Structure formats: structure tokens, C-alpha cells
């Protein structure tokens, strides 16, 4: 696919921006925090200073940190931003309203769309960790 490239970024070709919480947990292929998970180039944005407890307790005390990291990815030219942890779904509406590119805080937000494609007799199975 040929695409016109305009200036304004230090690097190009990263389709997705992936938000990751600042941590040093091991990330294996299959985890969104491991670049080999994706069959296309990704760019990572680390949400620095966000306590993991904010995600677990559904607190928006540090929302601006998430928005800043997502905007940083957008400003680097990604076509969409997704989060590496479904707990970021807490910030779905807030972050999406601050970006010019789509934001996916959790794959769970895709459930209504996926169900629309299924026959009424079929159900969606969900595993979380």
C-alpha cells in the first residue's frame, strides 16, 4: 500500500501506539507489552507515575498522566492508541475525548460490536487474567 508521508515526526510506520504502565514485569510474546505480539510495527508510551492501585481501585486521580502518554503517542504519528491492560477501560471516555485518533482502553469495549456480528444463538466467551 502506497501512502504519502508528510514531515513532522522523528520516525514513521508505527500503526499502533500501546500504552503500558511503568513496570518491569516480564513481557512474553502474546502480551501487548511485547512488540513481537504484533505483526506490524508498534510504538510504546509509558504512563509514568500512575500507581497500579489507581487502576485496580478505579481511581482517576492521575488521569492526566494517561492522557499525556496517549497524546504523546498520537503526536508521534500512530493511527490509534490501545492500552496493554483492560483496567485502562476506566479511562476510555476521558482519553478518547482528548485524542484525534481512536483509543481502545480495553478489548472489552469491542464486545458490543462483536456481538452484532454473531447469530442470536451464539455467545461471546471471555477469559481475563
C-alpha positions as a Markdown table, in Angstrom:
| # | Residue | x | y | z |
|---|---|---|---|---|
| 1 | Unk | 0.0 | 0.0 | 0.0 |
| 2 | Unk | 1.4 | 3.3 | -1.0 |
| 3 | Unk | 0.9 | 6.2 | 1.4 |
| 4 | Unk | 2.0 | 9.8 | 1.2 |
| 5 | Unk | 4.4 | 10.6 | 4.0 |
| 6 | Unk | 4.4 | 14.2 | 5.3 |
| 7 | Unk | 7.0 | 15.5 | 7.7 |
| 8 | Unk | 6.5 | 16.3 | 11.4 |
| 9 | Unk | 7.7 | 13.1 | 13.1 |
| 10 | Unk | 11.1 | 11.7 | 14.0 |
| 11 | Unk | 10.1 | 8.2 | 12.8 |
| 12 | Unk | 7.3 | 6.6 | 10.7 |
| 13 | Unk | 5.5 | 3.4 | 10.1 |
| 14 | Unk | 4.2 | 2.6 | 13.6 |
| 15 | Unk | 0.5 | 1.9 | 13.1 |
| 16 | Unk | -0.4 | 1.4 | 16.8 |
| 17 | Unk | 0.6 | 3.1 | 19.9 |
| 18 | Unk | 0.4 | 0.9 | 23.0 |
| 19 | Unk | 0.1 | 2.5 | 26.5 |
| 20 | Unk | 1.9 | 0.5 | 29.1 |
| 21 | Unk | 2.1 | 1.2 | 32.9 |
| 22 | Unk | 5.5 | 1.9 | 34.2 |
| 23 | Unk | 6.7 | -1.5 | 35.5 |
| 24 | Unk | 9.4 | -4.0 | 34.9 |
| 25 | Unk | 7.3 | -7.2 | 34.8 |
| 26 | Unk | 8.4 | -9.8 | 32.3 |
| 27 | Unk | 6.6 | -9.5 | 29.0 |
| 28 | Unk | 6.4 | -12.5 | 26.8 |
| 29 | Unk | 5.1 | -12.7 | 23.2 |
| 30 | Unk | 1.3 | -12.5 | 23.4 |
| 31 | Unk | 1.4 | -9.7 | 25.9 |
| 32 | Unk | 0.7 | -6.3 | 24.4 |
| 33 | Unk | 3.8 | -5.0 | 26.2 |
| 34 | Unk | 6.0 | -7.3 | 23.9 |
| 35 | Unk | 6.5 | -5.9 | 20.4 |
| 36 | Unk | 6.7 | -9.4 | 18.8 |
| 37 | Unk | 3.0 | -9.8 | 19.8 |
| 38 | Unk | 2.0 | -7.7 | 16.8 |
| 39 | Unk | 2.5 | -8.5 | 13.1 |
| 40 | Unk | 3.1 | -4.8 | 12.5 |
| 41 | Unk | 5.4 | -2.1 | 14.0 |
| 42 | Unk | 4.2 | -0.5 | 17.3 |
| 43 | Unk | 5.3 | 2.4 | 19.4 |
| 44 | Unk | 5.1 | 2.3 | 23.2 |
| 45 | Unk | 4.1 | 5.0 | 25.5 |
| 46 | Unk | 5.0 | 4.5 | 29.2 |
| 47 | Unk | 2.5 | 6.0 | 31.6 |
| 48 | Unk | 5.0 | 7.2 | 34.2 |
| 49 | Unk | 3.9 | 7.8 | 37.8 |
| 50 | Unk | 0.5 | 6.0 | 37.5 |
| 51 | Unk | 0.0 | 3.9 | 40.6 |
| 52 | Unk | -1.3 | 0.5 | 39.6 |
| 53 | Unk | -3.6 | 0.7 | 42.6 |
| 54 | Unk | -5.4 | 3.6 | 40.7 |
| 55 | Unk | -6.3 | 1.1 | 38.0 |
| 56 | Unk | -7.4 | -1.7 | 40.4 |
| 57 | Unk | -9.4 | 0.7 | 42.6 |
| 58 | Unk | -10.9 | 2.6 | 39.6 |
| 59 | Unk | -9.5 | 5.9 | 40.7 |
| 60 | Unk | -9.0 | 8.8 | 38.2 |
| 61 | Unk | -6.7 | 10.7 | 40.4 |
| 62 | Unk | -3.9 | 10.6 | 37.9 |
| 63 | Unk | -5.9 | 10.7 | 34.7 |
| 64 | Unk | -3.7 | 13.4 | 33.3 |
| 65 | Unk | -0.7 | 11.0 | 33.2 |
| 66 | Unk | -2.7 | 8.6 | 31.0 |
| 67 | Unk | -3.9 | 11.4 | 28.7 |
| 68 | Unk | -0.3 | 12.8 | 28.4 |
| 69 | Unk | 1.1 | 9.4 | 27.4 |
| 70 | Unk | -1.7 | 8.8 | 24.9 |
| 71 | Unk | -1.2 | 12.3 | 23.4 |
| 72 | Unk | 2.5 | 11.7 | 23.1 |
| 73 | Unk | 1.8 | 8.6 | 21.0 |
| 74 | Unk | -0.6 | 10.5 | 18.9 |
| 75 | Unk | 1.9 | 13.3 | 18.4 |
| 76 | Unk | 4.4 | 10.7 | 17.2 |
| 77 | Unk | 2.1 | 9.7 | 14.4 |
| 78 | Unk | 0.4 | 6.5 | 15.4 |
| 79 | Unk | -3.0 | 5.7 | 13.8 |
| 80 | Unk | -4.6 | 4.5 | 17.1 |
| 81 | Unk | -3.8 | 4.1 | 20.7 |
| 82 | Unk | -4.5 | 0.9 | 22.8 |
| 83 | Unk | -3.7 | 0.1 | 26.4 |
| 84 | Unk | -1.9 | -3.0 | 27.5 |
| 85 | Unk | -4.2 | -3.7 | 30.4 |
| 86 | Unk | -8.0 | -3.9 | 30.4 |
| 87 | Unk | -8.1 | -1.9 | 33.6 |
| 88 | Unk | -7.4 | 1.1 | 31.4 |
| 89 | Unk | -11.1 | 0.8 | 30.4 |
| 90 | Unk | -11.7 | 3.2 | 33.4 |
| 91 | Unk | -10.2 | 5.9 | 31.2 |
| 92 | Unk | -11.9 | 5.0 | 27.9 |
| 93 | Unk | -14.2 | 8.0 | 27.5 |
| 94 | Unk | -11.8 | 10.5 | 29.1 |
| 95 | Unk | -8.8 | 9.7 | 27.0 |
| 96 | Unk | -10.8 | 9.2 | 23.8 |
| 97 | Unk | -12.3 | 12.7 | 24.2 |
| 98 | Unk | -8.8 | 14.1 | 24.3 |
| 99 | Unk | -7.3 | 12.5 | 21.2 |
| 100 | Unk | -7.8 | 12.9 | 17.5 |
| 101 | Unk | -7.1 | 9.2 | 16.9 |
| 102 | Unk | -9.1 | 6.2 | 18.2 |
| 103 | Unk | -8.4 | 5.0 | 21.8 |
| 104 | Unk | -9.1 | 1.4 | 22.9 |
| 105 | Unk | -8.7 | 1.2 | 26.7 |
| 106 | Unk | -9.8 | -2.4 | 26.8 |
| 107 | Unk | -10.7 | -5.1 | 24.3 |
| 108 | Unk | -13.9 | -5.4 | 26.4 |
| 109 | Unk | -15.3 | -2.3 | 24.7 |
| 110 | Unk | -15.3 | -4.4 | 21.4 |
| 111 | Unk | -17.9 | -6.8 | 22.8 |
| 112 | Unk | -21.0 | -4.9 | 21.6 |
| 113 | Unk | -19.5 | -4.7 | 18.1 |
| 114 | Unk | -18.5 | -8.4 | 18.0 |
| 115 | Unk | -22.0 | -9.5 | 19.3 |
| 116 | Unk | -23.6 | -7.6 | 16.4 |
| 117 | Unk | -21.9 | -10.0 | 14.0 |
| 118 | Unk | -23.0 | -13.1 | 15.8 |
| 119 | Unk | -26.2 | -15.0 | 15.3 |
| 120 | Unk | -28.6 | -14.6 | 18.3 |
| 121 | Unk | -27.9 | -18.2 | 19.3 |
| 122 | Unk | -24.1 | -17.6 | 19.8 |
| 123 | Unk | -22.5 | -16.1 | 22.9 |
| 124 | Unk | -19.1 | -14.5 | 23.4 |
| 125 | Unk | -16.7 | -16.3 | 25.8 |
| 126 | Unk | -14.4 | -14.1 | 27.9 |
| 127 | Unk | -11.2 | -15.0 | 29.7 |
| 128 | Unk | -9.4 | -12.5 | 31.8 |
| 129 | Unk | -6.3 | -12.7 | 33.9 |
